[in-house]
Structure formats: C-alpha cells, structure tokens
Amino acid sequence: MILSLPAKCKRCGTQPGKGAFGNGRVERQCLEYYARRADACIVEQLPGVDALLARDAEGTRYELYLVELTAGNAPAGLKAADTLRRHGARAPLAFFAHTPAHAYNAYRVDAMQYLLLPFRPEQFTALLDRATEPEYGPVIAVSTAAGLRALPFADIEYLECTHHVVHFHLVTGEDVPSLSLRVPFAEVAKPLLADDRFLQPHRSYVVNLAAAEQLAAGEFRMRSGARVPIPRGKEAAVRARFKAWMEQNP
C-alpha cells in the first residue's frame, strides 16, 4: 500500500491484498483520524509500486506515502521509495513490514517510520501525528548495541568518530554510540553532509551548524558547551561556510 496526501487534501493510496492495507484497517483509521481533525482524506489504492512510479512520472505528488513491504515486494518497494526521493519527493514516507530485516534500508531512503505488523492503533495514530507536523524532517538510521535507532537530523548536535565508533551527540545531551564501524566515517556522515546544516570541519567530526554557538579560533563552541576542533588549514573555509549559513538562516 502507498498512503498519500496531496496538497490541501489528505490522500492515501493503498495496494489491494490481504496485508495491513488489504483488510481496510489502515484506510479506516486514516479516514477517522482526519475526520477528527475536520480534514478530508482520500485513500487511493494502487496495484503496486509500478503504479506509484507511473503517478510520479505524471507529476502526481503526495503529502504522505505508506508502503507495505512483503516477502515478495520488499526490494521493489525500497527501490521505488529511493526513486521517489531521487526525483525530489520530500513528503513523509513510512513502511509496514512483518520483519525488521528491511529497517536499515528503509531509513536509508529517509523513512519517517518503520512499523512492524501487526501494529497497535495508537502506533499508527502517532505516525499520522508526526506526518502532519510541519517540523517533520529527515532521520538517520544508527545501529547501536541496543538496536537500530532513527535519529532526526534536527536532534543531532555533532558527530565524533573515535576508535571506529561514531558518537552521535544530541542536543538533549544524550550520547548515542554506534556499533564498531565497518565503513569509513565519511560514508556514515554522507546523508548528513548532503544537508546544508551539516559541515565536516575535521576528519573525525561533523557539526550541525544550527547547534553551533560560536566559531572561535581553532574550534566550534557548541550550545551544549562542547568544543569541536578545527585544523588550522581549514579555518578560513570553515569560517566562510559558517558565515554564509548564518546569513541564509538569520
């Protein structure tokens, strides 16, 4: 199923079948949710990801996509989501699946949520709550000792890579350490660095410019009080980038 919401009208596309969407449960909950908000919701059933991509090719865009990953369509569903993102679709995207096996790849295409089936009604309501928030933004999937975590970009203050572990320092003060890296730090930081808010001033650090308090000689001073070093050879470039970002985001 693909649940979607075009401008001004909440629109949901579902794919027929016996899964989470085929029994009409998701459609009913969407209609009830938006009715409580005195808003409209159109649920559109699509026969599969090919139909979704055809709609995208026609220029049809939605405010929310919900995709069910089954044993037979998971690779195609994930590939379709990646295609939508590459074509510029930035609307919230969520997946439903019976297994967590595809969660990492789901978050790689900037999924807002990954719900395991069967889900509780309150879990889906929370998903819709988040999808309708204007603050919705991208997340990065982080493999930790406690399991996979999805960290919103806006919650990250800076990254620090030490001894093959990336520490995601959050604006709340929490330190989320990753599992030992099997890829270069640059690969881990790549999704963040594609966002204008993030800058890599040092080979072992990535900074969220929105969380930087001051750029001093040789270091960023973060709002939490943390200090991120800047090599002497990079100071001029970092200063120019920080100045440009501040001018664009007064």
C-alpha positions, 0 to 999 in steps of 0.5 A: 500500500502507498498512503498519500496526501496531496496538497490541501487534501489528505490522500492515501493510496493503498495496494489491494491484498490481504496485508495491513492495507488489504483488510481496510484497517489502515484506510479506516483509521486514516479516514477517522483520524482526519475526520477528527481533525475536520480534514478530508482524506482520500485513500487511493489504492494502487496495484503496486509500486509500478503504479506509484512510479507511473503517478510520479512520472505524471507529476502526481505528488503526495503529502504522505506515502505508506508502503507495505513491504512483503516477502515478495515486494520488499526490494521493489518497494525500497527501490521505488521509495529511493526513486521517489526521493531521487526525483525530489519527493520530500513528503513523509514516507513510512513502511509496514513490514512483518520483519525488521530485516528491511529497517536499515534500508528503509531509513536509508531512503529517509523513512519517517517510520518503520512499523512492524505488523501487526501494529497497535492503533495508537502506533499508527495514530502517532505516525499520522501525528508526526506526518502532519507536523510541519517540523517533520524532517529527515532521520538517520538510521544508527545501529547501536548495541541496543538496536537500530535507532532513527535519529532526526537530523534536527536532534543531532548536535555533532558527530565524533568518530573515535576508535571506529565508533561514531558518537552521535551527540544530541542536543538533549545531551544524550550520547548515542554510540554506534556499533564498531564501524565497518565503513569509513566515517565519511560514508556514515556522515554522507546523508548528513553532509548532503544537508546544508546544516551539516559541515565536516570541519575535521576528519573525525567530526561533523557539526550541525551548524544550527547547534553551533554557538560560536566559531572561535579560533581553532574550534566550534563552541557548541550550545551544549558547551562542547568544543569541536576542533578545527585544523588550522588549514581549514579555518578560513573555509570553515569560517566562510561556510559558517558565515554564509549559513548564518546569513541564509538562516538569520 
